[in-house]
Amino acid sequence: MDIRQLTYFVAVYEHGSISSAARQCCVAQPSLSSALRQLEQELGVTLFIRLPKGVTPTEDGEKLYGHAGRILNQLQSLKASFNEPVARIRFRLGLIKALGVERMSHLLREFSTSVPGLELHLVEPDEICEARIITRQLLKAGEAFQPIWQDNYLLALPPGSALILQDNIALTDFENLPLIQRSPCDAWNTLYPELVRRGIKPDLRANIQTIEYALGLVSAGVGCAVVPDFDNMRQRNDILIRPINELKLERTIGLAYPKNTHSEPLTMLRQYCQYASSRQH
């Protein structure tokens, strides 16, 4: 496997066409096709399904795209570090709250160093920006959506809660349960109306915005909270988490960007998001 093969692969993936990729890479189509076949043979997988008009990536192709984009971006950044200073490129990225500090820090760190001269500005998701990391429900007309993470929600319990003896939480367990409301929250918007419909009344103790504050109140014994199942929560010893039965509480986090818009920072951000998605599965 070499850089040339990965470059051809990424071009075919992004264009959905071997002929278009060959034109972009300034190479004869048979040569590009041969390089792709060699790459597939080396990996022992099929990367694309050939269609009458173009190609579509297989699951292995989707997986390789994130890795290949990351490798090519790092190589480009390495080369750029030995060149003359380049013009600054301003890129505004809108972010919703409660995305998970660890995984977002990793994603933003890699992206911010991948484009020479990139000046990354993090803004609210409703401000003017080149792209947004949001839930699918917030997608606007004219935007494309590339999924990154699929989060399930769990109930975070204080160590002293009687519910820690249960492996799962039923909706009836929410009756008079000390509960911390967090808004905005996709899971709360599903859970609370269902509790109301069933006549179940939890004991609402607080209404806050961030997951960090919610977990702080849980740890202090104020109440329980519905939170996304982030990896770092399972490593904490000041709270316990349990799955909730009867309701499917989940959200899809993804990259939203204007359709038919192309730029170097956006292309690289999409590749890093694809890589982050492949690491979750």
C-alpha positions as CSV (number, residue, x, y, z in Angstrom):
1,M,0.0,0.0,0.0
2,D,1.3,3.4,-0.9
3,I,0.3,7.1,-0.9
4,R,-0.6,7.0,-4.6
5,Q,-3.1,4.2,-4.1
6,L,-4.7,6.0,-1.1
7,T,-4.9,9.2,-3.1
8,Y,-6.7,7.5,-5.9
9,F,-9.0,5.7,-3.5
10,V,-10.0,9.0,-1.8
11,A,-10.7,10.6,-5.2
12,V,-12.9,7.8,-6.3
13,Y,-14.8,7.8,-3.0
14,E,-15.5,11.5,-3.1
15,H,-16.4,11.6,-6.8
16,G,-18.3,8.3,-6.9
17,S,-16.7,7.8,-10.3
18,I,-13.5,6.2,-11.5
19,S,-13.4,8.4,-14.6
20,S,-13.9,11.6,-12.7
21,A,-11.3,10.6,-10.2
22,A,-8.8,9.9,-13.0
23,R,-9.4,13.3,-14.4
24,Q,-8.8,15.0,-11.0
25,C,-5.6,13.0,-10.4
26,C,-4.4,13.6,-14.0
27,V,-3.9,9.9,-14.6
28,A,-5.2,7.4,-17.2
29,Q,-8.3,5.6,-16.1
30,P,-6.8,2.1,-16.6
31,S,-3.9,3.1,-14.4
32,L,-6.1,4.3,-11.6
33,S,-8.3,1.2,-11.9
34,S,-5.2,-1.0,-11.7
35,A,-4.0,0.8,-8.5
36,L,-7.4,0.3,-6.9
37,R,-7.4,-3.4,-7.7
38,Q,-3.9,-3.7,-6.2
39,L,-5.1,-2.0,-3.0
40,E,-8.1,-4.3,-2.7
41,Q,-5.8,-7.3,-3.2
42,E,-3.4,-6.1,-0.5
43,L,-6.2,-5.5,2.0
44,G,-8.2,-8.6,0.9
45,V,-11.4,-6.7,0.6
46,T,-13.7,-5.1,-2.0
47,L,-13.7,-1.3,-1.6
48,F,-16.3,-0.3,-4.2
49,I,-19.4,-1.8,-5.8
50,R,-19.2,-1.1,-9.6
51,L,-22.5,0.3,-10.9
52,P,-23.7,1.2,-14.4
53,K,-23.0,4.8,-13.6
54,G,-20.2,5.2,-11.1
55,V,-19.3,3.3,-8.0
56,T,-20.5,3.2,-4.4
57,P,-18.3,2.3,-1.4
58,T,-18.7,-1.0,0.5
59,E,-18.6,-1.1,4.3
60,D,-14.8,-1.7,4.1
61,G,-14.6,1.3,1.7
62,E,-16.3,3.5,4.2
63,K,-13.9,2.3,6.9
64,L,-10.8,2.9,4.8
65,Y,-12.0,6.4,3.8
66,G,-11.6,7.7,7.3
67,H,-8.2,6.2,7.8
68,A,-6.9,7.2,4.3
69,G,-8.1,10.8,4.7
70,R,-6.4,11.0,8.0
71,I,-3.1,9.7,6.7
72,L,-3.2,12.0,3.6
73,N,-4.0,15.0,5.8
74,Q,-1.2,14.3,8.1
75,L,1.2,14.0,5.2
76,Q,0.1,17.3,3.7
77,S,0.4,19.0,7.1
78,L,4.0,17.5,7.4
79,K,5.0,18.9,4.0
80,A,3.4,22.3,4.8
81,S,5.4,22.6,8.0
82,F,8.6,22.9,5.8
83,N,7.1,25.5,3.5
84,E,6.8,29.3,3.7
85,P,4.0,30.7,6.0
86,V,0.6,30.4,4.2
87,A,-2.4,32.7,4.3
88,R,-4.8,32.2,7.2
89,I,-8.0,30.3,6.4
90,R,-10.9,31.2,8.6
91,F,-13.3,28.4,9.3
92,R,-16.3,28.7,11.6
93,L,-17.7,25.5,13.1
94,G,-21.0,25.5,15.0
95,L,-21.3,23.2,18.0
96,I,-24.2,22.2,20.1
97,K,-23.6,21.5,23.8
98,A,-23.0,18.1,25.4
99,L,-21.0,16.5,22.6
100,G,-18.6,14.8,24.8
101,V,-15.4,16.6,25.8
102,E,-12.9,13.8,25.2
103,R,-14.0,12.8,21.7
104,M,-14.6,16.4,20.5
105,S,-11.2,17.5,21.8
106,H,-9.6,14.7,19.8
107,L,-11.6,15.5,16.7
108,L,-10.9,19.2,16.8
109,R,-7.2,18.8,17.6
110,E,-6.7,16.6,14.6
111,F,-8.7,18.9,12.3
112,S,-7.2,22.1,13.5
113,T,-3.7,20.9,12.6
114,S,-4.6,19.3,9.3
115,V,-5.0,22.4,7.1
116,P,-2.0,24.8,6.8
117,G,-3.1,28.3,8.0
118,L,-6.4,27.1,9.4
119,E,-8.0,29.5,11.8
120,L,-10.7,27.6,13.6
121,H,-13.5,29.5,15.3
122,L,-16.1,27.6,17.4
123,V,-19.5,29.3,17.4
124,E,-23.1,28.6,18.5
125,P,-24.8,26.3,16.0
126,D,-27.4,29.0,15.0
127,E,-24.7,31.5,14.0
128,I,-23.3,31.9,10.5
129,C,-20.8,29.1,10.0
130,E,-19.2,26.9,7.3
131,A,-20.4,23.7,9.0
132,R,-22.1,22.5,12.2
133,I,-21.9,19.4,14.5
134,I,-25.5,18.9,15.6
135,T,-28.2,16.3,16.1
136,R,-30.1,15.1,13.1
137,Q,-33.2,16.9,14.4
138,L,-31.5,20.3,14.0
139,L,-30.7,19.8,10.3
140,K,-31.8,22.7,8.1
141,A,-33.1,22.7,4.5
142,G,-30.2,22.7,2.0
143,E,-27.8,21.0,4.4
144,A,-26.2,17.6,3.9
145,F,-25.7,15.4,7.0
146,Q,-22.8,13.1,7.7
147,P,-23.3,10.9,10.8
148,I,-20.5,10.7,13.3
149,W,-21.7,9.2,16.6
150,Q,-24.7,7.3,17.7
151,D,-25.4,7.9,21.4
152,N,-27.7,5.8,23.6
153,Y,-29.0,7.4,26.9
154,L,-28.8,5.9,30.3
155,L,-29.9,6.9,33.8
156,A,-27.1,8.2,36.0
157,L,-27.7,7.4,39.7
158,P,-26.1,8.6,42.9
159,P,-24.2,5.8,44.7
160,G,-26.9,5.9,47.5
161,S,-29.9,5.4,45.2
162,A,-32.0,2.3,45.9
163,L,-32.2,1.8,42.1
164,I,-28.5,0.7,42.0
165,L,-29.8,-2.8,43.0
166,Q,-31.6,-3.1,39.7
167,D,-29.9,-4.0,36.4
168,N,-32.5,-2.0,34.4
169,I,-34.7,1.0,35.0
170,A,-38.5,0.7,34.3
171,L,-40.6,3.8,33.5
172,T,-42.6,3.1,36.6
173,D,-39.4,3.6,38.6
174,F,-39.5,7.3,37.7
175,E,-42.6,7.9,40.0
176,N,-41.4,10.4,42.7
177,L,-37.8,9.8,41.6
178,P,-35.6,12.8,42.4
179,L,-34.7,13.8,38.8
180,I,-32.5,16.5,37.3
181,Q,-33.9,17.9,34.0
182,R,-31.4,18.8,31.4
183,S,-32.5,21.0,28.4
184,P,-32.0,21.1,25.6
185,C,-31.9,17.3,25.5
186,D,-33.2,15.0,22.8
187,A,-33.8,12.1,25.3
188,W,-35.7,14.3,27.7
189,N,-38.0,15.5,24.9
190,T,-38.9,11.8,24.4
191,L,-38.9,10.6,28.0
192,Y,-40.9,13.3,29.8
193,P,-43.9,13.4,27.5
194,E,-44.1,9.6,27.8
195,L,-44.0,9.9,31.6
196,V,-46.8,12.5,31.5
197,R,-48.9,10.2,29.2
198,R,-48.6,7.4,31.7
199,G,-49.4,9.6,34.7
200,I,-45.9,9.1,36.2
201,K,-44.6,12.1,38.1
202,P,-40.9,12.4,38.9
203,D,-39.7,14.8,41.6
204,L,-37.9,17.4,39.5
205,R,-35.0,18.9,41.5
206,A,-33.2,21.1,39.0
207,N,-33.2,22.2,35.4
208,I,-29.8,22.8,33.9
209,Q,-28.1,22.8,30.4
210,T,-24.8,20.9,30.6
211,I,-24.0,17.2,31.2
212,E,-21.1,18.2,33.4
213,Y,-23.4,20.1,35.8
214,A,-26.0,17.3,35.7
215,L,-23.4,14.7,36.6
216,G,-22.1,17.0,39.4
217,L,-25.6,17.1,40.9
218,V,-25.9,13.4,40.6
219,S,-22.6,12.9,42.3
220,A,-23.7,15.2,45.1
221,G,-26.8,13.1,45.7
222,V,-29.3,15.7,44.5
223,G,-31.0,13.4,42.0
224,C,-30.7,11.2,38.9
225,A,-30.2,12.4,35.4
226,V,-30.6,11.0,31.8
227,V,-27.3,11.3,30.1
228,P,-25.6,10.0,26.9
229,D,-23.5,6.8,27.3
230,F,-20.0,8.4,27.0
231,D,-17.0,6.0,27.6
232,N,-15.6,8.2,30.4
233,M,-18.8,7.9,32.5
234,R,-18.2,4.2,32.9
235,Q,-14.9,4.9,34.5
236,R,-16.3,7.2,37.2
237,N,-16.8,5.9,40.8
238,D,-19.0,8.7,42.0
239,I,-22.0,7.8,39.9
240,L,-23.6,4.6,38.6
241,I,-25.4,4.2,35.3
242,R,-28.3,1.9,34.3
243,P,-30.2,1.3,31.0
244,I,-33.8,2.4,30.7
245,N,-36.4,-0.1,29.5
246,E,-39.4,0.5,27.3
247,L,-38.2,3.5,25.5
248,K,-35.5,3.8,22.8
249,L,-33.6,6.9,23.9
250,E,-30.9,7.8,21.5
251,R,-29.5,10.5,19.2
252,T,-27.4,10.8,16.1
253,I,-24.6,13.4,16.1
254,G,-23.3,14.4,12.7
255,L,-21.7,17.0,10.6
256,A,-24.1,19.3,8.8
257,Y,-22.9,21.5,5.9
258,P,-24.4,23.2,2.8
259,K,-25.0,20.9,-0.1
260,N,-22.8,21.3,-3.2
261,T,-20.2,23.2,-1.1
262,H,-16.5,22.2,-1.4
263,S,-13.5,23.6,0.3
264,E,-10.2,22.1,1.6
265,P,-11.1,22.6,5.3
266,L,-14.6,21.1,4.8
267,T,-13.2,18.1,2.9
268,M,-10.7,17.4,5.6
269,L,-13.3,17.9,8.4
270,R,-15.6,15.4,6.6
271,Q,-12.7,12.9,6.5
272,Y,-11.9,13.3,10.1
273,C,-15.6,12.9,11.0
274,Q,-15.7,9.7,8.9
275,Y,-12.7,8.4,10.8
276,A,-14.3,9.2,14.1
277,S,-17.4,7.4,13.0
278,S,-15.4,4.3,12.0
279,R,-13.7,4.2,15.4
280,Q,-17.1,4.0,17.2
281,H,-18.1,0.9,15.4
